[in-house]
Amino acid sequence: MGMSGFEYAPAPESRAVVDLDPSYGLFIGGEFTDGTGSAFKSISPATEEVLAEVHEASAADVDRAVAAARHAYERVWRDMPGRDRGKYLFRIARLIQERSRELAVLESLDNGKPIREARDVDLPLVAAHFFYYAGWADKLAYAGHGTQPLGVAGQIIPWNFPLLMLAWKIAPALACGNTVVLKPAETTPLTALLFAQICQQAELPPGVVNIVTGAGATGRALVEHPGVDKIAFTGSTEVGRSIARAVAGTPKRVTLELGGKAANIVFDDAPIDQAVEGVVNGIFFNQGHVCCAGSRLLVQEPVYDEVLASLKRRLATLRVGDPLDKNTDIGAINSAEQLARIRELSDIGEAEGAERWSPPCELPDRGFWFPPTLFTGVSQSHRIAREEIFGPVLSILTFRTPAEAVEKANNTPYGLSAGVWTEKGSRMLWMADRLRAGVVWANTFNRFDPTSPFGGYKESGYGREGGRHGLGAYLR
Amino acid sequence: MTRLPVLKTYKLYIGGKFPRSESGRSYPVSSPSGVVNAAQGSRKDVRDAVVAARAAFGGWSRATAYNRGQVLYRVAELLEGRRAEFGRLAPDVDEAIDRWVWYAGWTDKIAQVAGNANPVAGPYFNLSVPEPTGVVGILAPQSSPLLGLVSVLAPAILTGNTAVVIASESSPLAAVALAEVLATSDVPGGVVNIVTGRTAELAPPLAGHLDVNALDLAGAPVDLAASLEGLAAENLKRVVRRADPEPDWTAEPALDRVLAFTETKTVWHPIGV
């Protein structure tokens, strides 16, 4: 590991806790049923081994799932006292805590993320999210968003935080009295299917939660289904746009949580070591597969050399490799397709004149890997400064004045998040006020909590998830 | 000898000024004194109005809530003084005045109602506040030329948004008269821009404009509403759909339209010594 000087013995987390079936059907009406679409395989991106076979839900399968959700909505869930809906959600929260090791290992296997993050970030937040919204179920009248559910929610989630995004979607929807049809991403369906088993274990009434696996066509069938009252989507801005077009002229309600190109702004008075830790967390957490990642570093000129040197020193200590090793900092890129996109944009960065740097690091032979990467000499017009790379790639720019930092930070069609590092309180509040982003992390980055609303400005989408505000997406 | 009256030219309201349409066109509309010509705005006028609205956004959104409240209350004061004139142009003048008063009072309260502290599980200060979305495109209600207009305009601008309004096509004169009130009531130029003309011609360039952040389809023609919403998807505008049947604008107002054009910003900061 280059200059770190430390040698680590392997510290693998045991996979024995995960007991996968060779094949999974669709979870509709409380049972696993065969789909009519074709089968596809979910693989481990770290090794390319096949983990299990799942089935692509056809339009007919989606129709069945929506019918099951409608039935459960009208017969059971809508009119159930909030207190009892809450109790089911509390049960689910407890079951997630009890089975958190199993879920964390499976998440790491299917997604490629380090077990340390799945165990210490994803799973605690998943359980907390269900706990938080469980408590709202019988208190909706106090939230200021109306008290009536919308009906059947079609929910489509991405592959970067599979179970956490499921929790962000399902917990508030159910608390408010809606039923759901959820489509997990095609590369990471397995924890959602394990969650379906948890719903069975919690004796959740059949049809309240339905899980349909598949890719874009399945998602489209769900979005366009006339029996769906609400669409909640997390994913790319491009797909978000197509969803907004598809629902135009319908009565469907929509919330969209889309892409980002967040600025992480370091002023010359910031504590540099803390700021560098925050910058590293901001872009290399979860391999940079984070919509709110701090993918543009804006450094005030007087501390540019110091920050860059410190950043390079820190990157050299990051451990890239086996996601199930408890010492791993950076795991596998989620898919061959995503790896190709990261490579393409990085190559474009070089071609447009930015300078690329990665610490020396050995990457495994099999699986999908990309080293932590910095680009210096980046200008605002470079594609790596404008487009979401969704990988462990940081573009570094500089600024002189606070006004210039604001101007550059806001110079993007996105507006999901931003970070600011300064010890001066009045400047921090001035910056926070002017940054056009839904989440501003001041002297921190990538913090999440079920009580804290999350969502974007501009082309990062609309609606909020989390907190009291998150209820607004599921009530009228 | 009877006095010969001075007639008025009905113009657009863009960036605090009263230009004619750059197209040079006008179209006939009925007024209390017979048929008159209103400016028939063009796509270019819409684009100019968006530029003016964007330019005004920084100052208006950063004005204090107290200041915005004072300015909007001033609009009610000036309308009160011109009740007779407005009474000839539209019904519900008193309700329209009272609506300005109602919304003016919200400027320094909305953050307290729509924002809150978040008790996160960690040593962080965490606060969510509503902020204005940006430039809002508004298709004013067609059949309620004053009260309907105020009921969609005031909630959009009170939080700091700026607006481009397409006035009621057949009854635009109340909107033009309101522009004269806005121009003399300390509302900064560009905060409200009003374009008169053919809705079907003006609405698509507004709905598809990439520097417009949100769209109120209150007055969208029924056959155009879906395609306008589709155009708005291009840059993910926040859209308030056309209601069917048309809302009763005399009914008690609510916060829906205020909140539809706000963004929730959440700020985290560590707590420590």
HADDOCK unambig.tbl for C-alpha pairs under 7 A between the chains (distance, minus, plus):
assign (segid A and resid 241 and name CA) (segid B and resid 233 and name CA) 5.60 0.50 0.50
assign (segid A and resid 241 and name CA) (segid B and resid 234 and name CA) 6.24 0.50 0.50
assign (segid A and resid 241 and name CA) (segid B and resid 236 and name CA) 6.39 0.50 0.50
assign (segid A and resid 244 and name CA) (segid B and resid 233 and name CA) 5.32 0.50 0.50
assign (segid A and resid 245 and name CA) (segid B and resid 230 and name CA) 4.75 0.50 0.50
assign (segid A and resid 245 and name CA) (segid B and resid 233 and name CA) 5.61 0.50 0.50
assign (segid A and resid 248 and name CA) (segid B and resid 226 and name CA) 5.30 0.50 0.50
assign (segid A and resid 248 and name CA) (segid B and resid 229 and name CA) 5.26 0.50 0.50
assign (segid A and resid 248 and name CA) (segid B and resid 230 and name CA) 5.41 0.50 0.50
assign (segid A and resid 249 and name CA) (segid B and resid 225 and name CA) 6.73 0.50 0.50
assign (segid A and resid 249 and name CA) (segid B and resid 226 and name CA) 4.02 0.50 0.50
assign (segid A and resid 249 and name CA) (segid B and resid 229 and name CA) 6.94 0.50 0.50
assign (segid A and resid 437 and name CA) (segid B and resid 265 and name CA) 6.68 0.50 0.50
assign (segid A and resid 438 and name CA) (segid B and resid 264 and name CA) 6.13 0.50 0.50
assign (segid A and resid 438 and name CA) (segid B and resid 265 and name CA) 4.43 0.50 0.50
assign (segid A and resid 438 and name CA) (segid B and resid 266 and name CA) 6.05 0.50 0.50
assign (segid A and resid 439 and name CA) (segid B and resid 265 and name CA) 5.69 0.50 0.50
assign (segid A and resid 439 and name CA) (segid B and resid 266 and name CA) 4.76 0.50 0.50
assign (segid A and resid 439 and name CA) (segid B and resid 267 and name CA) 5.86 0.50 0.50
assign (segid A and resid 440 and name CA) (segid B and resid 266 and name CA) 6.16 0.50 0.50
assign (segid A and resid 440 and name CA) (segid B and resid 267 and name CA) 4.70 0.50 0.50
assign (segid A and resid 440 and name CA) (segid B and resid 268 and name CA) 6.33 0.50 0.50
assign (segid A and resid 441 and name CA) (segid B and resid 267 and name CA) 5.94 0.50 0.50
assign (segid A and resid 441 and name CA) (segid B and resid 268 and name CA) 5.01 0.50 0.50
assign (segid A and resid 441 and name CA) (segid B and resid 269 and name CA) 6.52 0.50 0.50
assign (segid A and resid 442 and name CA) (segid B and resid 268 and name CA) 5.75 0.50 0.50
assign (segid A and resid 442 and name CA) (segid B and resid 269 and name CA) 4.93 0.50 0.50
assign (segid A and resid 443 and name CA) (segid B and resid 269 and name CA) 6.25 0.50 0.50
assign (segid A and resid 443 and name CA) (segid B and resid 270 and name CA) 6.88 0.50 0.50
assign (segid A and resid 444 and name CA) (segid B and resid 269 and name CA) 6.78 0.50 0.50
assign (segid A and resid 444 and name CA) (segid B and resid 270 and name CA) 6.99 0.50 0.50
assign (segid A and resid 449 and name CA) (segid B and resid 120 and name CA) 5.82 0.50 0.50
assign (segid A and resid 449 and name CA) (segid B and resid 121 and name CA) 6.96 0.50 0.50
assign (segid A and resid 451 and name CA) (segid B and resid 118 and name CA) 5.63 0.50 0.50
assign (segid A and resid 451 and name CA) (segid B and resid 119 and name CA) 6.40 0.50 0.50
assign (segid A and resid 451 and name CA) (segid B and resid 120 and name CA) 5.92 0.50 0.50
assign (segid A and resid 452 and name CA) (segid B and resid 118 and name CA) 5.68 0.50 0.50
assign (segid A and resid 452 and name CA) (segid B and resid 120 and name CA) 6.79 0.50 0.50
assign (segid A and resid 453 and name CA) (segid B and resid 266 and name CA) 6.66 0.50 0.50
assign (segid A and resid 457 and name CA) (segid B and resid 263 and name CA) 6.49 0.50 0.50
assign (segid A and resid 458 and name CA) (segid B and resid 213 and name CA) 6.83 0.50 0.50
assign (segid A and resid 458 and name CA) (segid B and resid 236 and name CA) 6.88 0.50 0.50
assign (segid A and resid 459 and name CA) (segid B and resid 235 and name CA) 5.97 0.50 0.50
assign (segid A and resid 459 and name CA) (segid B and resid 236 and name CA) 5.62 0.50 0.50
assign (segid A and resid 461 and name CA) (segid B and resid 236 and name CA) 6.56 0.50 0.50
